[in-house]
Amino acid sequence: MNRSLPLAAFSIVFFCLPLTAQVPCNQNCPERRTVSVNASATATAEADLAIVHVGYKLYGADAKAAYASASVTSNAIMQALTGAGVAKAAIESSSQALQHTQPYELQQIPLGSEDRFKRQFTVIQSWTIRVKPDAAAKTLNTAIDAGANESGWIQWVIEDESSLTANASARALANARIVAESMVQKSDAHLGHLVSVSENEGQRPFNASQGGVMGGFAMGAGQSVRTQPLAINSRRIELRITVYAVYSLE
C-alpha cells in the first residue's frame, strides 16, 4: 500500500520510471517519491573595489565661454588625479555635454540679474574612477580640490563574486537538507539522495553593469576648496541565494 506524507508539511510527487525512454510505464512500475523544499542563505565579504563618480557643472554667457571654462577645469581634474597616482586606465569618461541652460534653472535667478546673463550655457562632465577601497576618499578629495563640484557617488564592488556565490549556494543547499530532514522526521519515510536543485539569486553584490549601494553629495558650482578627505569606509557586500531542492524518499 502507498504511504502519503502530510500535504501541510510538504508535497510528495509520485511518478513511474520507465525501463527506457521509449517504453511506457505500466502498473507494475515502481513508484518514486520525492520531497521538495526551498531554503535560503547569505554570504558577505568586504568590497575590494571602489568606483568613485566625479564630475563638474559650469556655466557661461555663451557656448564658447562655457566651453573654455570647462576645458580648464576638465584638464585640471585629470592632471590632479594622475598626479596623485591614479592610473589613467582607471579613469573612464561617463558623460560630457555643452547645452543651453535649462529654463527652470534660469527662472530661479532674479530677472535683470547679471548671473542670469552669465549662465545662458551649461557644461557638464563626469568620470568613474576605479580604485582600491582605501583610496576612495583620497581620490574623491583630489578631484574636488581640482574643481569637481558635482561628485561623491561611490559604488562598493566585489570584482570576482564567484567565491561569494559558491559560499551562499553551499549554505543554502545545506539549509535545504536540514529543512527536508526535519519535515521527513514527522513521517515514517526516510530522506534519500538529492534528485535536483535549482537556485534563484536574491540581492546580488553590485558590479559595474548593475545598480548597487551608493552614497554621495554635490558641491555648489564654482567651489574648489582644498581640504582633508572625508572619513569614508568601504561597505560589506551581501549576496542572498534561495535554492529549490528535490530529494528522494526511501
Secondary structure by P-SEA (a helix, b strand, c coil): cccccccccbbbbbbbbcccccccccccbbbbbbccccccbbbbbcccccccccccccccccaaaaaaaaaaaaaaaaaaaaaaccccccccccccccccccaaaaaacccccaaaaaccbbbbbbbbbbbcccaaaaaaaaaaaacccbbbbbbbbcccaaaaaaaaaaaaaaaaaaaaaaaacccccccccccbbbbbbcccccccccccccccccccccbbbbbcccbbbbbbbbbbbbbbbbbbcc
